[in-house]
Amino acid sequence: MHLPTQALSLAVLLALPAAVRAVFKDEVDHIDYHHELLGVPQRETTFFHRPRPQEKASLLYTLSDLGVLGAVNPGNGGVVWRQLLSPNITGGDGGGHLRAGEDETWLASALGSAVHAWDAISGRNVWTLDFAGAVKDLEIMEMTEGDRKDVLALHEEDGTTVARRIHGVEGRVVWEFRGVTNDVPLQVSTNVEKVFVVTLHGSLLSYNLKVLVLDTLTGKKLDEIILGTKGEVQKPEDVQFVGANSAAPVVAWTDNTLTKLNLNVLGSKSRQEFHLVADAVGVEVHAPHTVRSAPHFLVHTRTKKGSKADVYHVDLKSSAIAKAYDLPLLEGDSAFSTSSSAANVYFTRVTADEVIVTSSVSHGILGRWSLKTGEHKINAVHGVSEVVKKSEDSYAVRSAIATDEDKWVQVVNGDVSWARDEGLSGAVAATWAEIPESEGLAKTLEAEAHTDPWSAFVHRVRRHIDELQYLPAWLQTIPTRLVASIIGSETLGASDALARDSFGFNKIVVLATKRGALYGLDAGNHGRILWSKSARETPGGRPWNVKAIHADDVNGVVTVRGADGEFIIVKSDTGKTVEVIPAGLFPPVESSVVVDSEAGPWLLPINEGGKIPEMQSSFAPKQIVVTRTSDGGIRGVKFLPQGEKVVEVPTWFFNPHAGQKIIATASRSKHDPIASIGRVLGDRTVKYKYLNPNTLVVAAIDKQASALTVYLLDTVSGQILTSSTYEGVDPTKDITCAMAENWFVCSFFGEYKLREAQSQYLKGYQVVVADLYESDNANDRGPLQDAANFSSVEPVDLPTGPYLPSVVSKTYILSGPITALAVTKTRQGITSRQLLAYMPDSHAIIGIPRLALEPRRPVGRDPTPAELEEGLSRYVPAIELNPQMQITHRREVLGVREIITAPALLESTSLVFAYGIDVFGTRVAPSLAFDVLGKGFNKLALIGTVAALVLGVGVLRPMVRKKQIDARWKA
């Protein structure tokens, strides 16, 4: 029976998602892993809050330094919900504001110019307002003329201080105040009667404080108060605190030398001065944020050796501030936090050894617990606490602490209940590394290689005899492995031992973050953290601008190079530092590239303007190096050794057309094996692939003309092999490219014209794919024919000029944006490729089959039977990003910056790792797992069948033998 051509074409398209279905339900958490991260919590935007006032259960809320707003379950540390507020996913420097009204079911946040309200339980957006200027502060107005609570937002718009009151339920502006001055807005606050706007008045390094008093109902200015003298405040950081939502909010600021603290109760015109402890290096003020709480606050002073605190009380009638008591100076770091219950205010102190709770009324200790953290001590940076009074003299406390190692730890009565490795977030570079062989084995093999054959043979026999001591332990694991193999479970379960496996799944991923930390992850054991190095142990500035990271699997080390000339070399399996060079000793680095030399592969730094530093002749790159130039172009450089030195010789230059700027480049991976040099067509002819390893895709944008031009360059000669221009491209959206084998893709947001209506244009996300062949015709290898070698700098034949590929391309419209393009890799390149991409709107990673992006699909007609044999279907310009293609299953992976892939020992499988805010890893099989038995294979039934056959043969054999003997006797 023959199906109609159109029906068969449709069947091929419908079968694509099933053929490349990324993750089955039973594979989730088995072949993949996900570190669901928020970022490091900030002190001012982290707190406990009850989302349901009628219940006692609280959630832990934070707006992290990466602009991620989220809620965490204090019971287990799991994420309840998350929202990404910052578009700059890994370059954020913190900031933002997060507030919650007492007994309210919603939160208010602000970041950039937008103000949001969120449902505290589900995390759904209630309302959003976007304004012209940046938000400087945000507060909740607890007392209003109605039964609701409103939001106060302070903006800076072109030098104007703008305060707005926003309806908490409806999200509309109730009133707006504009102060047309050159003051620097700092914070907004309120008490029961008035609204206060605190600004810096004066000029740089010569400020004093100005307090604008506004009416709560209309926003009109009632008064203006000047605090202090000129020069008393030099920068905004000198203002340590502006209290809010309390009966007597205060403003606190220090002098430049941190010797005295100035305090003022907002609304009053007097200030009080208190001396700070000697050698102070930092001051923090902690106060309750509820109207019902007692007007008490704590001043935490950090010194060079330790920390101390002073507690102050405010007299509501006279607005006088008096010191009530102090907490002693203790060596080491301490984190103080405030919690309140009705009018009671509690202060919690977390040190490296203990947790202490005191009341704001007196210095008597209400509770004291030893901090049980095991061998690894916690150095607390800041934290939040929740104190519960269990009986008249019994208290309980839980504290969520941010440590100096960027961990978020909860301590309940001195016991660590959970810990989150938030330092993994904000990753800027990562690489795969093989698990090194043991040093003893490596040295032994090297010794055997440098001796005569007989000695090497004797040495190896002795070594194998010595290894027999491990045989009993290995034999003991056979029953467990056999049973686990039959029932389809993990062979030996999760193990902390780092060892290679027979499938090549166990690898190391080394990760560098913007905060200056390095991590080693075990990709074969659900992304378990093997080791970490804090920012104190790595060079470079903060944020750390990493230019390249490279793993040397031969020596088992990883090199990380930064933008300020710094680099660090660590062992890939332990993180032990091999060599480190701090910033400033070498010139700034613009980029870095892995090159081959006589000394082995290494990271060559490229300085600003494309300049290459001097090097020894043994480190001279063997290939041509492509660098950027100071005028926005690209050049090729080769290196000629001359004695002990190396001479740099430019070979070619490429500059895009006037007005164009290079924004993206892509090249073939170092591991890009070719399984077939040609593509067999349906009529049994062959189109030969253009497999030039020295190619580079360059995308250049012309912002004035909104046009994108994609060039394909030969990196040896600089020759433009092909180019194409796309009009109506939005330069403000992501433009990314990827290349593999004989094809490349680029994605962008642009304009396209409808064939049905020539005058109608639409805008959408597009992906352009181009295949490169040696000739337009099948069975034709072009001018080179079967030549084993060719030269990119010399023409094939003088009349014909350089050898150019035949290009076949198509453009597809996508249902959503994709970024961070990558291509799967396998060991021998036999398996079909998948284009991996991040979907920022869906927070998912998708695997688009190469067949769906085939540029040879017939246009305007159904495929012929021969084309159907190739798997070609009719060209349909729109590609629906089917959820079945998502390799992340139902997970939300936030802020993916890059996707890296690596081959496994199984040809069917490619390893995938994505990093950014979250960390995600998995295994994909684009052509299905054809070289390994799946979990659905019934091994028990197979063994039962074989056993039944053996048993049947054993039973029938004597019967048949007896029958044969009887037949012979009768004969």
C-alpha positions, -999 to +999 in steps of 0.1 A: +000+000+000+013+034-009+005+065+011-002+098-007+029+120-009+012+148+011+000+124+039+035+109+041+051+143+044+028+152+072+035+120+089+072+127+089+067+161+105+044+147+131+069+120+140+097+145+146+088+154+182+083+117+191+117+108+175+135+135+195+114+136+226+140+149+250+130+135+284+106+108+294+089+111+328+108+083+343+141+098+333+136+130+352+162+132+381+178+101+367+197+113+337+195+150+346+201+174+375+191+209+383+204+234+409+174+257+413+191+289+425+181+324+435+213+342+439+230+355+471+204+371+494+207+408+502+204+422+537+177+448+530+156+426+508+153+393+528+128+386+555+103+361+570+067+369+563+034+351+569+015+349+535-017+339+552-024+361+583-047+336+599-019+309+599+014+309+618+035+294+590+060+318+574+079+318+541+113+332+536+114+359+509+144+375+491+154+396+462+189+384+454+219+402+440+210+388+405+175+403+405+157+371+413+127+374+435+117+342+453+101+325+482+117+296+501+101+271+523+119+274+557+111+238+565+133+222+538+150+251+519+131+243+487+120+271+463+083+278+464+083+302+435+107+325+416+104+356+394+133+370+373+132+408+375+165+418+361+172+414+323+209+414+330+210+379+343+247+376+353+259+412+354+237+425+382+254+443+410+225+438+435+202+466+444+164+465+442+138+468+469+114+443+485+088+450+511+058+432+527+030+448+547+021+433+580-007+407+577-009+413+539-010+385+512+011+404+487+046+418+483+059+449+467+092+450+447+111+475+427+141+471+404+152+495+377+123+517+369+094+493+375+073+487+406+056+453+410+031+437+434+032+399+438+009+373+454+029+361+484+017+325+481+018+318+443+042+344+431+018+357+404+020+393+394-008+414+408+001+447+391+030+464+375+038+501+369+068+513+349+081+549+353+107+570+336+134+571+363+151+546+385+136+535+418+156+547+447+135+533+475+102+515+482+082+513+514+048+500+526+024+526+540+009+506+569-016+532+580-040+547+554-074+563+554-089+530+543-086+494+553-058+487+528-021+493+527-004+514+500+030+515+484+054+545+485+079+547+457+108+571+454+122+578+419+149+599+404+139+613+370+163+636+352+175+652+384+140+655+398+130+638+430+096+621+425+076+604+453+045+585+445+018+568+466+005+537+448-028+520+456-019+487+471-048+467+456-055+485+423-019+495+413-028+531+404-010+563+414-029+580+443-007+611+443+026+623+431+051+648+445+079+663+424+108+682+439+125+701+411+160+703+427+194+689+421+192+669+454+201+632+454+171+611+465+179+585+491+150+569+508+113+574+517+098+566+550+065+571+569+050+570+604+014+571+614+009+608+603+034+618+577+056+608+548+093+616+548+116+619+518+153+619+526+177+635+501+213+646+499+215+684+496+246+701+482+273+690+459+297+660+456+318+655+488+299+683+504+264+671+513+240+675+542+207+658+547+173+673+537+140+658+549+109+667+530+077+662+550+046+653+529+010+649+537-002+613+535-035+621+519-025+646+492+013+644+489+017+681+494+049+694+511+043+703+547+078+711+558+115+710+548+141+701+574+179+705+569+200+681+591+237+686+597+262+709+581+278+710+547+303+683+541+290+662+570+279+636+544+303+630+515+285+601+497+252+582+498+269+553+515+275+574+546+238+573+553+235+540+571+198+537+577+164+553+572+137+536+593+102+530+580+068+519+592+076+523+628+061+548+653+093+568+654+114+562+622+150+574+624+177+584+600+213+574+608+245+586+592+282+585+600+312+607+593+339+597+567+362+583+594+336+561+611+342+577+645+308+590+653+271+582+645+245+608+640+208+600+647+176+619+640+140+610+645+123+618+613+100+648+617+121+664+644+148+691+638+173+679+663+200+653+659+221+634+684+256+623+682+271+591+695+307+579+694+316+546+678+341+521+690+377+525+679+389+508+647+354+507+632+352+495+596+315+493+591+282+502+607+247+486+602+214+497+618+187+471+626+152+482+635+117+467+633+094+476+604+060+474+621+040+502+636+031+482+667+067+474+676+085+493+703+107+522+690+140+504+697+168+497+673+203+482+673+236+496+659+260+469+648+296+481+645+322+459+628+358+464+638+391+450+625+390+422+650+353+416+657+318+430+662+298+448+689+263+463+691+245+491+710+208+492+716+189+525+716+154+535+727+134+564+713+111+585+734+079+591+714+069+623+732+103+642+731+118+623+701+149+618+723+172+589+716+190+572+745+214+543+746+198+515+766+226+489+767+254+474+746+263+439+736+300+429+741+327+430+715+334+395+703+362+384+680+353+372+645+323+380+624+288+384+638+254+387+620+227+407+638+190+405+629+157+419+642+124+402+647+092+415+664+060+400+678+034+427+686+053+453+706+081+430+716+114+434+697+141+407+697+177+409+685+195+377+673+233+374+672+249+346+652+286+341+656+309+313+644+302+294+677+268+303+690+234+319+685+222+344+711+188+360+715+182+391+736+152+414+741+153+451+731+142+460+766+173+447+785+206+430+779+195+398+796+199+367+773+167+350+765+182+321+747+217+308+739+226+278+717+259+264+705+262+265+667+266+229+655+281+231+620+306+202+622+341+207+610+333+235+587+327+268+606+301+293+593+312+329+589+280+349+589+278+381+568+241+390+574+209+372+582+172+374+592+156+357+622+122+347+635+119+344+673+090+325+689+081+326+726+072+291+736+066+297+773+073+324+799+111+317+799+116+295+768+122+308+733+130+293+699+147+310+670+155+302+633+179+323+614+186+324+577+223+333+573+242+344+543+279+333+547+311+346+533+312+315+510+279+326+494+259+299+510+224+305+525+221+285+557+192+282+581+200+276+617+172+264+641+182+267+678+218+262+668+213+232+644+217+236+607+185+225+591+194+232+554+220+249+533+217+263+497+248+268+476+237+301+461+273+309+451+267+286+421+245+313+406+258+340+384+281+317+365+300+334+337+322+305+323+323+267+324+342+238+308+341+201+307+371+182+322+378+145+322+383+127+356+421+123+359+437+089+362+455+083+395+489+099+397+505+065+406+491+048+376+501+077+353+537+076+366+538+038+363+527+038+327+551+066+319+579+046+335+570+015+315+569+035+283+606+046+288+621+012+296+630-017+274+602-041+264+612-070+287+615-048+318+582-031+310+566-066+306+579-078+340+569-045+356+534-048+343+530-084+354+541-075+389+517-046+389+488-068+380+498-093+407+497-064+433+463-054+420+449-088+429+444-074+465+414-055+452+398-086+436+378-097+467+362-063+471+353-063+434+338-098+436+316-088+466+300-061+444+290-086+417+257-097+433+246-062+439+255-051+404+238-081+389+205-076+408+205-039+401+211-046+364+182-070+362+157-048+380+169-017+361+181+005+390+214+022+396+243-002+397+258+009+430+238+040+438+253+074+444+288+074+456+312+101+467+341+084+449+352+101+417+359+076+390+354+071+353+326+049+341+324+026+310+298+049+293+317+081+296+289+099+316+311+107+346+329+140+339+338+171+358+324+205+351+345+235+363+324+266+368+335+303+374+311+329+388+309+366+386+316+368+424+350+353+418+343+318+430+353+285+413+333+252+416+340+217+405+308+196+398+305+159+394+283+156+362+279+119+367+265+122+402+236+147+398+259+178+397+273+172+432+298+199+443+332+183+445+351+214+456+349+251+457+372+281+459+359+313+474+365+347+460+394+352+485+414+325+468+410+337+432+424+367+415+406+395+396+381+421+403+345+418+414+325+412+393+350+387+378+352+393+341+363+358+329+375+358+293+383+321+289+384+288+307+403+257+294+407+222+307+440+203+301+429+167+305+464+154+299+477+172+330+444+173+349+443+211+353+420+239+344+431+274+335+409+305+340+419+339+325+404+372+335+401+406+318+427+423+340+455+399+330+450+376+360+448+339+357+446+308+380+454+272+373+437+245+395+435+208+397+403+197+380+395+170+405+404+187+438+405+224+431+440+227+445+458+258+432+487+250+409+495+286+399+479+320+404+489+354+389+470+385+404+456+413+384+478+441+372+510+422+365+500+417+328+481+440+304+443+438+302+429+409+282+402+413+255+398+377+248+417+344+249+419+313+227+432+278+230+461+272+206+484+242+198+521+245+203+552+224+208+547+227+245+511+215+242+477+233+241+474+265+262+453+296+266+468+324+245+457+359+259+447+385+233+452+420+247+432+451+239+431+460+203+440+425+192+476+428+204+493+395+212+519+394+240+555+381+235+561+344+240+588+318+238+592+299+206+581+267+222+547+283+229+542+296+193+508+287+180+509+262+151+477+276+135+466+310+124+450+330+152+420+352+145+417+384+167+396+416+168+412+448+157+410+482+174+389+496+145+362+469+149+375+445+123+391+410+123+425+399+114+444+366+110+479+363+125+505+335+121+536+331+142+571+324+129+598+312+154+631+331+152+655+316+177+640+320+212+615+346+201+584+345+180+576+370+151+539+379+147+529+382+110+494+394+100+481+374+071+448+391+063+423+418+075+385+419+074+364+449+080+326+449+076+309+475+056+306+511+069+281+513+096+282+476+105+294+463+139+304+427+146+282+414+174+285+376+171+310+350+158+309+312+157+332+284+145+334+247+145+342+230+177+376+214+182+358+181+186+336+179+155+342+145+139+327+138+104+312+104+099+304+109+062+319+133+037+287+133+017+250+131+019+233+102+000+202+115-018+170+095-025+182+087-061+214+072-047+235+101-058+258+120-034+261+156-025+296+161-010+299+183+021+321+214+022+342+204+052+367+232+056+378+232+093+391+268+089+358+286+087+343+314+108+308+328+109+307+365+115+274+384+122+275+422+117+246+446+124+239+479+109+218+498+135+211+527+111+196+504+084+184+477+108+201+451+086+220+420+096+248+406+074+262+371+080+296+364+066+314+331+063+352+336+063+381+314+056+404+319+086+435+310+066+431+334+038+404+358+051+384+352+019+346+358+022+332+324+012+296+335+013+274+363+028+238+372+031+219+402+044+186+403+063+166+436+066+143+448+094+164+432+121+160+445+156+195+453+170+183+455+206+174+418+208+197+388+210+216+377+178+234+344+182+250+319+158+263+283+160+283+262+135+289+224+131+301+201+104+290+217+071+262+240+083+256+270+105+226+288+120+218+323+132+188+335+152+175+370+154+143+391+156+135+405+122+109+414+096+097+390+069+074+394+039+044+372+033+043+353+000+005+355-002+005+393+003+036+409-012+029+442+005+024+428+040+053+425+064+054+408+098+080+408+126+090+377+145+118+355+157+137+338+129+164+313+125+185+310+093+202+277+085+227+272+057+243+240+043+276+241+026+284+217-003+313+213-026+291+217-057+256+226-068+254+192-085+253+157-071+283+134-076+304+165-083+332+174-060+339+207-076+372+220-089+392+201-062+378+167-072+395+140-051+426+161-042+439+152-007+450+187+001+442+222-010+454+257-003+432+285+009+456+312-002+462+300-037+434+297-064+425+263-078+429+275-113+438+310-124+405+316-144+383+303-116+398+320-086+393+308-050+373+276-043+339+287-030+312+264-015+277+259-028+252+273-003+217+261+004+198+281+030+163+285+044+147+309+070+122+296+096+099+316+118+099+305+155+071+307+180+093+324+205+129+338+211+159+315+215+194+323+227+226+305+237+227+283+206+248+251+208+250+218+189+252+183+203+285+164+201+290+127+199+322+106+199+323+098+161+297+121+147+274+093+135+244+104+155+221+131+141+227+166+155+204+186+176+204+224+179+201+233+215+188+267+225+175+285+256+139+298+256+140+329+279+102+333+278+095+297+289+127+293+310+134+260+292+161+245+270+149+230+238+165+205+214+155+212+178+162+182+155+185+190+126+160+174+102+134+201+112+158+228+101+168+211+068+173+238+042+168+214+013+131+209+021+110+215-011+092+249-014+057+252-028+053+215-036+052+181-019+084+161-017+090+134-043+093+097-032+131+100-034+131+131-012+108+113+013+134+086+016+158+112+028+133+123+054+126+156+037+091+172+041+074+201+025+089+235+036+067+251+062+082+285+073+068+283+109+083+260+135+063+255+166+087+250+196+069+220+209+071+214+247+080+178+239+113+190+225+123+206+259+151+187+274+144+204+308+110+187+311+088+208+334+116+225+352+121+263+350+158+270+343+164+307+349+189+329+331+209+305+310+240+323+297+256+295+277+251+258+268+281+236+265+281+200+252+305+171+253+306+136+238+301+104+259+317+071+251+284+060+238+279+072+202+242+078+208+246+102+237+258+138+242+263+154+275+247+189+280+254+215+306+238+249+309+247+277+333+238+312+342+216+319+372+206+282+374+228+252+367+213+223+347+228+192+332+215+162+313+221+136+286+204+136+252+202+110+225+192+128+192+189+095+174+176+076+204+198+053+225+206+027+198+237+014+215+225+007+250+194-010+265+168+013+277+151+012+311+120-003+295+138-034+284+125-063+305+157-081+315+138-102+340+116-116+312+146-123+291+164-142+319+131-160+326+128-171+290+163-183+288+160-202+321+127-218+309+145-229+277+174-243+296+150-261+319+129-274+290+160-287+272+172-303+305+138-321+309+133-331+273+169-342+266+167-376+285+133-382+270+145-377+235+176-398+242+155-427+256+132-425+225+162-426+202+177-456+220+144-475+219+140-468+182+174-483+175+166-515+195+134-519+176+152-515+144 
